[in-house]
Amino acid sequence: MTVLPASSSLGRAWTRSVAPRTRVAAALAAFAVIGGTVAVAVGTSSPATAGPGTVVVSENFSAGSLPAGWRAVDGTWKVENGRLHGTSAGSGENNKITFGRHLNDFRLEATMRFETVSAATRWASLGIDVPADGATPWWIATMRSGTTAANGLEFAQRTTANAWVVTNTASAPYAAGTGRDVRVAVEVHGNQARWIFDGREVMRTSSLQRSANGVQALFVNGSTVSYDDVVVTELPANGYIRPEGSPLTVIAHRGASAVAPENTLVAQEIARRGGADWIENDVQPSRDGIPFILHDGTVDRTTDGTGNIRDLTAAQIKTLDAGSWFGPHYVGERVPTLAEQLADLRTRGGNLLLEIKGKHTRDEVATIIQVIRDEQMMGRVFVQSFEVDALRYTFELAPELPLGLLRSSLDADPVAIARELHLTAYNPDGNALLAKPEVVAPLHAAGVAVMAWTMDSAGLWQRLERIGTDGVITNRASELVGWNSALMQRASAEPTVEITSPANGARLDRAQSPVIAVAATDAETVTVTLDGRTSASGRRLDLATLIAGKHTIRAEATGPDGTATATSTFTVTVTQAGLGYLILTSGADPGAITMMATRLAHAQYAELATYADRQAGKLVPAEVASVIAADARTLALK
C-alpha cells in the first residue's frame, strides 16, 4: 500500500527533496516495497526551537559513555568500542533507552547490528513515540534478526494493558542475521510512517497514534544489539511530495467506486482493504446544514430518492437507499454524514481526501471544519476543491489543514496560484497534466505536490509515474496498488554483493590461507581488489607475502539496474606459530631453515631478523626473507 508520502528514503542520510526530478526506471532500482500500508501525515506545528532540516540528535558514541540526556530505562546499556550496546536476556524483556524530544515530522536512523540472539524471532527496534520514562503506550518500528520472515519488519504498539497491536508487517530483501551492519530508518509524519531497510522503503503505515510528548528510543528483545551513528532530523510538515523511487500514492475515487456504491461506508471499507492510501469523497450540506458525503447536487442518480441535497433534511436523506442502484448486494446502504465517515476512518484506519463540492459559504465551510475537529481527525484530512473561495475559507479557519486545488485545465502559472492559496498540492486532470508534464518540476521546487485525477489505466499510471506525479485519484484503487507493487518488485533487481570470506574484522596469522569468497545477486560483472590491486573471488590468499597489519578487500557488483559494493578488512597478525609456518614454507636452503627455526624456538627474534636480512636473495628467497625479518622484529618488541 502507498500514500501521500512525506515519504520514501534513500540510504544513510536521505532527506526529502523538493527539487525538480526526472523519474526513470533506473532511479527505482534502489527501492523495494514488500508489503504493508502507508499514508502521509499532516503535520501540526513543530517546536519553535527547531525546523525542517534541523539535526536534533547526532551520536556516534565516540565519547565512550552514554550521551547526556540518554535515559537507560531498563536492561543493560553501555558504550563499547564506539558503539552503544543493549542487552535483553529474554523474550519478555522489552529493554529500552530513550532520548531526543517530541517531534511531529522527523526521520530517525541508525546503524544496527545483532551481536547475539536467542532466536531468529527476537528483535530490535527504533522507538517512534515513547514516553521518556518508558511507560506504555509506545510505538516502535521493529526488525527481527530473521528479517526475511513475513513479519521480519513491523510497526507495532505496546498498549497500556501491555498487549501488542501489530498494525503492519513486511519482509526485508535479505536477512539481517548476526554480525552484520544494517542501516535502518523510520520517517514519521504525524500518524504516518515509512520503514526504510538499508536504503529501501519496505513498508508504510497510517495507523500511528501519536502522543503529545513522546520521544525517540532504541529497543532490544532477547538479544544483544549494537547501535551506531544515530541521527534524528526534523522534516518539513508537507510529506506529500513523492521521493525518487517511492510508489505513487493511491487515492480511491469516491471509495472503491468501481466495485461498490460510491461515497458509502462499504465503498470506503473495500478501498481500505484493497490497500488504498487515501479515500477521496465529496461533501455537501443538507437543508438543515448537516454535511453529507455525496457527489452530485441531487440524490437522483445514487439513491432511490429525488431532489437537490440542499433541499432535503438530514432525516430525509437518512431514509434513502444508496446501494440498490449499484447492485442487490448493497441494498440498504445509506448516505453517510461526514461525521460518520470520519468516525469510521478514525476507528478502522485510513485518511480522507475531502472535496468540498460546489459553492459553499464561509459558515458552511466552518461547519465542515468543526465536524473534522469534533471527530479528532484534523491530522488525517486533506481538503481539496475546485472552488477557490472554499479553499480560502478553509485556510482562514484551519490553516493547519493541507489544501489541494482541483483543476480541469492547467493554470498559466500553477506555482503562483499555489502560493496565493497556500496549497499543499496542485490537483489537475491527469490528461491535462500529461499534456504539459513540465509543470511538475517547478511545483516540486516550490514544495507543492501534484495529484492527478481520475486515471484508470496502467498505461496512464506509468506515464504519470515517469513525470513525477505524487498521487493518483482512481476508480481502480486496488489495481493501482498491485501495479505499484509490481513496479517496485521489478525495481528491486538492484545487484547485491557480500564478501563472505575472509570475514570483516578477521584476525589471521601466517599459517592460515583463506579463500576470497564473494556472493552477488543480479550482477553481470563482479570485480574484486585487494588493497587496491586486482584480485578475484576464489583466489587463495598467500599470507606469507602480505605485510603484517590491516588489508582491505573490495568487491563491486554491476548489473542492469545499478552497482553495489562491499568491503571486508582483515588483519594479518604476527605470532610465533605463524612465523614458524613462514620459515618452514619459505623455500629457503635446508640449512637456513634449520638455523632460522632454531633461533625462533629460543625466541632469539633479533638474531633471526638479522640472519634473514643477511641471507635475503642468497640462502633465503628475498621476498619471503623481508617478511620473516619484519615479523621477527615485531615479536622482539612484544
N, C-alpha and C positions, 0 to 999 in steps of 0.2 A: 504494500500500500504506500501511497505517497501523499505529499501535502504541499501546501503553500509553504515552501521552505523558507525558513530563515536559514536555511538548510545547507547541506552536504559539505563534506570536508575532504581535504587533500593533505595527507602526510602530517609531519610533525608540527608544523607551525602554520597550518592552514588558517586563513582568515577570510571572511566573506568579502567578495569583491563586487563592486557595482560598476566596474569599468566595462567598456564595450567588450563583447565576447563574440567569438565565432565558434559555433558548435560543430565539431566534426567528429566522425566516429573514433578517431584516434584519441580524442580527449576523454572518451568514455572508458578507455582501457584501464584506467586507474581505479575503477569502481566496480562493485558488485552488490546489487540489492538482493538479499537472500531471504527476505521474509519480514514479517512484522507489519506494524501500521505506522502511520505518520500523520503529522499535521504541523501547522505552523503556529507560532504563538503570537498573540497580540500582546505587546509589552505594556506594562504600566510604567510609571515614572521610575527612573533609576536613581540611586543615591547621588546626592549632589556632589559628593567628593570624587566621583569618577565619571567616566563617559565612554562611549564606544572606542575600542582600541586600547583602553587602559589595561595594563597588565597588573592585576590585583595581587596575584601570587606568582612568584618565580623562585623555585627552590631546587638546588642540585645537591644539597646536604654536604657541601664541601667543608662546612664548619666542624663536622664530626659529632654534632649533638642535635637533639630535637630543636627545630627552629622556634623562636619566640612566637607565642600565640597558638602553637600547635598543641592540642589537648588529647593525650592518650587516655581515652575514656575507659577502655578495658583491654585486656590482653597484654602481650609484651610487644613494645615498640622501641626500637633502638636504631641508631645510625652506626653502620659499619662499612668500611671501605667505600665511603662516598655514596651509600645508598641507604634508604630507610627500609628496615626490615620489620615486618609484622608477623606475629605467630599466633595461630589458633590451634589448640591441641585436638579439639573435637568438632564434629559437625554441628553441635548445638551452640558453639561459641561464635557469635557474630561480632568479632572484635573490631573496634573502630578507633580512628584518630580523626578529630575534627580540626578544621582550620578555615581561613578565609572569612567571608562575610556574605550577608544576604544579597543576592543579585537576581534580577528577573531574567536578564538576557546575558548569557555567558557561555564560554567554552572552557571545559576542564579537560586537561590532557596530561598524560603521564606515560612513562615507560615502565611496564610491569614485567616481572619475571617470577614464575613459580619456582622456588628453590626446592621445596619438597611438598608432596601432597599425600594425604591419607587415602585418597581415591580420586579417580578422574572426574567424579561428580562434584568435588569440592571447588571452591570458588574464591575469587577476589572481586572487589567492586570499587567503582567510583561513586561516591556519595553525592547525589544531586541536590537533595534538600533534606538536611539532617540538623536537628537541634544541637546546639553547641555542646550540651551535656550528654548527647547520645540517646536521649529518651525517644520513645516512639510517639507518633508515627514518623517514618523516614522513607525516602525513595532512593533507589540505587540502580546503577547500570552495571550488571554483573557479567563476569567472564569466568567460565569453568576452565580447568586445565584441559579437559576434553572438549574443546570449543567446536569441533565439527559435529557434535551431537545436535539433535533438533532443538534442544534448549541450551546449547553451548553458550549463548548470549541471551540476556534477559533484561527487561525493565520490570522492576518489582517494587512493591511497597510492603513494609512491615507495619502492621496496624497497631493501634493502642491495645488490642486484645492479643498481641504477639502472634498474630496469624499472618500468613503470606498471601498477598494478592499479586499474582504474576500477570501483567497486562499484555506483554508481548514477548515472543521468543524468536530466535533465529539461530542459524548455524554459521560459523565462520568459514572462510575459504580454506583454512588449514588449522591444524591443532596447535595450540599454544604449548602444550606439553610442559616439561620442566627444563630449566636451564636456558630458556630462550627468551630474549627480549622481544616484547611486543609493544608497539606504540599504539595507545588507545586514546580515544577522546569521546566526550559526550558534549553535544551542543544543545543548549537549553534556551527556549523562548517561551516563558510563561508555562502553560500546561503541556507544551510540546517539546520533544527532544529527538535527537538523532544519535545513534550509536555508530561510532567510526572505529573500525578494526584495522590497524596497520595501513591507514590511508584509504580504506574502503568503507563507504557507507553501507551498513548491513541491515539496519532496522530503524524504524521511526515509531514514535508513539504520540498520541494526543490525549493521553489519559492521566498525566501527572496532576496531582492535587497539591498545589503549592502552599506553603506556609508564609507567614508574614516575616519570619526571622531565621529560617533555616539557612545553614551554611554548607560548605563543602566538606567532604570526608573521604577517607580510604578505609576499606574493609578487608578482613581476611576471615576465612571459614575453613577449618580442617586442613590448614596448610601453613607453610611459611612462604611469604611473598616479599620480594624486594621491589621498591619503587625508586625511580629517579626522574629528574627533570619534570617536576610537577609544575604546571603553569595554569593559571586561571586568568582569562581575558574577558573583559566586558565587551559585549557585542551590540551593534545597533538594534533598536527595537523592531525595525522593519525586516522581518525574516522571510519575506515573500519572494525575494529575488532568487531564482534557481541557480545555484553554483554549477560550475563546469562538472559534467558527468552525473549530476543528480537527475533523477527521472522527473517527468512532467507531473505537476500537481493535478490530481484527478478531482474534478468538481462535478457532482452528479446533478444534472439539469432537472429541476423540479423533483428531485429524488430519483429513484430508479424508474424514470418515466417511460422507458421502453418496455418494461415488464410489469408495471403496476400503475394504478391510477395516480396521476401526477399530484404533487403537493399534498399528499396524505401521509399519515404516520407509517402506514405499511410500505409506501414507496421509500420513505426515509430509512426504515429498518432494512429493507432489501439492499439499498445502496450502501448502507453501513456494513452489512455482512459481506458485500461484494468487494469491499476494500477502498471505497471512495474516501478521499481525504476531507472533502467538504460537501455539504448538502447545499444546493442552490435552490432557494424558494422565493416566492413573491408575497408581499404583504400589502393589504388594503383594509380600510376600516368598514365596519358595518354602520348602519344608520345611527346606532347609539354609541359609536366611537370605539368599538372593540376591534383591535387588529386581528384579521383573519389571514390565513395562508391560501391565496387564490391568485391565479394568473390573469384570467380575463376580467373585464369590467362587469360582466354578467355571470350568473351561475348556470346559464343555459347549457353550455357545452359539457361541463364536467360534473353536473349533478342532475337529479330528477326534478329540479325546480326551475323557475324562470325569474327574471328580473335583475336589475342592477344590484350589485352587492351593497352599494351605498344607500339603497332604498329599503334594504331588509335589516331587521333587528338581529341581534346575536341569537336570540331564542329561535327565530325563524330559520336562520342559517343552520342551526344545530339539528333541525329536523330533516335536513336534506341528506339524501343518499349520494355520496360522492364516489362510489365504487362500481355500481352495477353497469354504468355506461361503458366501463373498460372490460369487464368480464364477470361471469357469475360467481367466481371465487371471491370477489371483492364486494359483494352485496353488503350493505350496512356500514361501509367506511364513511366517516364523517369529514367535513371540512374542519381542520384543526384551527384553533386560535393560535396566535403567535406564542402565547404563554404555554399552551400545551406542547407545541413543538419544541420550545426551548427546554421545558421540563424533561421531555423525552431525551433530548441530546445531553442534558446535564447528567441524568442518571444512567443512561445507557451508552454514552460516548458519542463524540462527533462534534463538528464545528459547522457553523451556519454562514453561508454567503447569502445575505438577505438583500433582495432587491425591493426597494421602495417603489411600488408600481404606480405610475401616473402621478398627477399633480397632488401634492399634499400641503396643507397649511403648516405653519410652524407649530401650532398646537398639536396637530396630528402626528407630526414627527416627534414631538416631545412625548406623546403617549407611547409611541413605539419604543423610544429610548427608556422610558420608565419601566416598561414591561421587561426589557432586557436587564435593567438593573435589578428589578424585583426577583427575577429568576437567577440572579447571580451569574450571568453569562457575558458580562462585558468583556472578558478576556477571550471569548470564543466566538464572537460575532464580527463579521466583516460586512459593512454596508456598501451597497452599490446602487446606482440608479442612472437612468437616462436624464432625470430631472436635476438640473444644476441647483435649483433652489433647495431641493430636498437634501442635497449634499452640503450646501451652505448651512442650512438649519442644523444638520447633524453635527457639523464641526463646531458651531456656536454652542450647542447644548452638551456635546460629549466629545471634546477634541481627542480623547484617547481612543476612540473607535477608528479603525482603519477605513479608508474610503476608496471606492473604485468608481470611475466614470465609465458608463456604458456608451458606446458609440456604434452607429451603423456604418459610418464612414469616418475616415481619419481627419482629425483637425489639421489645419495648416501647420501648427506648431504644438504638438502634443506636450512637449516639455513645459511650455509657457502655461498652458491651461492646467497642467498637473500642479505647478507651483501656485497658481492662483487659487485652486480649490483644495490645496493641501492633500493631494491624492497620495495614497499608498500604492495604488495600481491604476493602470490605464487599461480598460477592458473593451477592445474593439471587436467587431465582427471578424471572425477568423479569415474569411476570404479577402476582406479589405486589408487585413494585416499582411497576408501573403502577397498581395499586390504591391506592397510597399514595405518590405521587411527591414529597410534601413532605419526605420523609426525605433527599432528595439534598442540599438546600442546607445543612442543619446538618452533614452528614458532610463536605461540601467545606470548610465553615468550620473544621472540626476537622482538616483536612488529610488526609482519608481519601477515596480514590477509590471509585467504585461500578461494579462489573462484573456484568452481568445474564446469567443462563443460562436455558435454552437456547432462543434465539429465532431463528425461521427464516423470517419473512416480512417483506417490505418495509414493510407497514403497521405491524408491531410495531417495526421498526428506526426508522421515522420518529417514532413516539411516544416511544421511548427516547431518541432524539437530542434531541427537543424538551425533555424534562425534565432534561437534563444528564447522562445516563448516560455514563460514560467509556469502557467497553469492553463488547462483546457476545460471549458464547460462543455459537457457532452451528455447526450441521451444514453450513451453506451458506456457507462462508467466502469462496469466490471470488465468489459472488453479492453478498455484503455489500461486498467490495472494489469491485466495479463500481457498486454503489449509492452508496457513499461518493464515488466519482469523479464520478458524475453529479450528485450533490448539490453537490459543490464547484464543478463547472463551471457549474451554474446560479447558484451564489452569486457567481461571478466576473464577473457582469454589472454590477459596480460601475462607475460612469462614470469616464472618464479625461479629462483636459484638458491641453493643452500650448500654450504661446504660441510660435509658430514665427517670428514677426516682430513687432517687432524682437527680435533675439536678446538673451538676458540678457547684460549686460556690454557691449553695443554702444556705441560712441562715434560720435555723429552730429554733423555740422555743419549750418549753416542751409541749405545748398544741397541737402541730401537731403530726400526726402519719403517715408519708409517707410509701408507699409500695415500696420495691425494685423491679424495673421493668427492665428487660434485654431483648433486641431484638437481635436475632442472625440468620444468614443465613448460609447454607451449613455446619452446625455443627452437629456432632454426640453427643458431650457432652459439657455442659456448667457448669463451676464451678464458684461460687461466694464467695468472702470473704469480711468480714467487719473488718477493722483494723487487717488483717492477720488471722482472725478466720473464720472458715467455716460458711457460711450463705447460702441463696438461693433466687432465683428470686421468687417474690410473697410474700416474708416474710414482715410482717408489722414491721417497726422499733419502738421499745419501747424507746422513747427518755427520759423516766423517769429514765432509768438505765445507760444512757451514760453520761460521764463527759462532761462538757462544753468545747467547742473548736472544732478543726477540726477532722474529721473522713473520712476514705477513703474506698470506695467500689471498689473492683477489680473484673472484670469478664474475664474469659478466655474461648474461644470457640475453640474446636478442631474438625477437620474434616479430611477426607482422604487426602486433599490437603494442610494441614498446620494448623497453630494456629494463632488466633487473640486475642488481649487483649484490654481492655478498663478500664479506671478508672474514678471515679467521687468522688470529695472531697466536702463534705458539712460541715457546721459549726453549732453546737448547741449553740445558743445564750442564754444569761441569761436575762430574763425580769421579771417584777413584775407579769404580767399576766401568764407567763409560770410557775413561781414559785407557783402562786395560784392554777393552774391546778394540779401541782405536789402534793401539800398539800391535795387537795380535793380528789385525786385518790390514795392516799398513802396507804390506808387500815389501817391507824392508828386508835387508840381509838377515839371515837367521841369527847371526852373532849379534847384530844390532838389536834385534827383537829381544834376545836374552838380556842384553845389557840394559835396555830401557825397562823391561819388565822387573828386573832385579831392583833398580832404583825406585820404581813405583811401589814395589812390595815393601820397601823400607822407608816409604814416604820421603824419599830424597828428591823432592819435586824441583828444587832449584837446579840440582845437578842434572836431572832428567831434561830440563828445559835447555840447559847449556849444551848437553850432548846432542839433542835433536837439532839445535841450530847448527852445530859444527858439522853434522853428518847430512845436512839437507842437500839433496842432489847427489849425494855420494852413496852411503850405505842406506839412507832413508829417502824415499821419494820426496822431492822438495815440497809439493803441495800439502802432503799429509804431515811432513815434519813441522811446518809452521803451525798447524793446528795442535799437534802434540805439545809443542813448546808453549803455545799460548795457554792451553788447558793446564799444563804443569805449573806455570807461573800463577794461574788463578788459584790452584789448590795450595800453593805455597803461601798465599796471603790469607788463607782461611784459618 
